[in-house]
Amino acid sequence: MECHQFDFKTAFLNATIPEGKEYYIQPPEGLGKPHGIVYKLKRALYGLRQSPIYWLITVKPVIENIGFEALDSNTYLFKH
């Protein structure tokens, strides 16, 4: 059986945050923004606990569209 594994270096940054979920962050120090300013995230970030599932929700339709299907035993693994 042949197996391929991929590593997406910026995978979570491509994952959109679902509607109804809101996350806010403070800008990093040294950015020159006034104290108390926060930003609403539009995309997932590394360190956000839900980022892996948001990435899976984003990429799963693409993977399925090219002919792969998720295993019944593990929805994070796909077979072709």
Buried (B, 14 or more C-beta within 10 A) or exposed (E): EEEEEEEEEEBBEEBEBEEEEEBEEEEEEEEEEEEEEEEEBEBBBEEBEBBBEBBBBBBBEEBEEEEEEBEEEEEEEBEE
